[in-house]
Amino acid sequence: MSTATEGFVLFSPIGTTDPISGCRDGAMLHIARIYRPRKIFLYFSNEMCALHKKDNRYLFSIDKLGEKLAHHFETEIDCRENLTDVHLFDFFYNEFTAKLNNIAAQSPSYRILLNVSSGTPAMKAALQTIAALSGGERLLPIQVSTPEKKSNGPRGKSVSYDVQLEWECNEDNEDSSFCDRSAVSTHLNLSAKIAKEAIIKQIDSYDYHAALMTAGGISSYLSQEAKALLAAAAARVQLDISGVTKALSQSCDKIIPIEDGSLRDMAEYLLVLEVKLRRTEYADFIRGVTPLVADIFELYLSKKLKINIKKYCYSSRNINNSKYVLSRSLLEKDENGRKILETLDSHYRGFKDCPYASDHLLVLLKEFAAPQEVLNTAEKIRHIESSCRNIAAHEIVSISPGWIEGNCGHSPAVILALLFDMADYSGICKEKIINSYTKMNERIKNLLTANIDSKTEGV
């Protein structure tokens, strides 16, 4: 049998199998025997009030249990003589919420045990729901099973009840035959289940920060792997690669498909653009095109056409950032550079030192004979950038799929597909990165829906 545990009070509706039935504890008395709460708050409907007044069976049994355990139980009775509508969930939800708030204020340093095995179905459901939605471990719903092969069926009204005899015949008073039938209600997990459903919806919406915040409230119900992946996802969507590495330092999971640094950064940026599109953040999506376009054009020149444009640049730091400035003097130093300079001079009618952009790089893609399908894709992307991105970045406009397609002739989905194609041409394997966030999301959701440990610490 359990030894005394300090730090509890018990709130218990009373049902027809309380306090003793079939020579065994009813639920209220059994919880009191196991947990030995400092105080027991009893809640009586009209029927139970009548039984209490008839023979004092509930307080008598609690007093006898206190004598046996050498433990003093304080008791407080709420006798609702006018309460006959015992089937109304809404009534009990509101009634019990108020009572439990009052008990919590009276006993600030105690956890509150809830007897969810006694009373009417509406009473039990109300207590389960209140506990589940409480958002913490202060309220602890306890279920008590019936003795094996000794079902505690409801006592008929015509059956006499001898309180002294019932106590003397209670087999739970014998250590040799006693069995702890109490358990923290499995419905304690309901709050975790509700929160996990919210997390899954947040993940499906690619709102990883919100998912991580929600997960913090049910941390004990999540595996370390699930928590690590959520933290990694929140870092990933912010392009915080070091944060991803840190979050997964103790895990075997890998969520970033490209390991090469420069290719990885571009791939992850492209995937974030995909996330923005899926979240219908059209303005951010279209404004985010420019940095990626320039990087991918440069990557193609470097990987496929063997032109390292940065070789002909110097770094110029301004207030906001550091830019690579394409320099005439550096271009003039070798044959390749001179050819680039000649091309730029011809196209721009005299080229002056400036930070290079996607327009410069597109000119070089044409000059150095990129394949036609690559040029077609690059030209479409550059047109999209010039016709949509610049307006979106510099004017107050409402950005919608219709607005985007009306300005550049391509839907957001087509624009994203063009970016994936250009990345693929440049050496970022499309098949390797496609659906990367979807796969990550499914992995997290599978971990969230795995069985959780319902054991409650401290009981």
Disulfide bonds with the S-S distance in Angstrom:
Cys49-Cys79 2.24
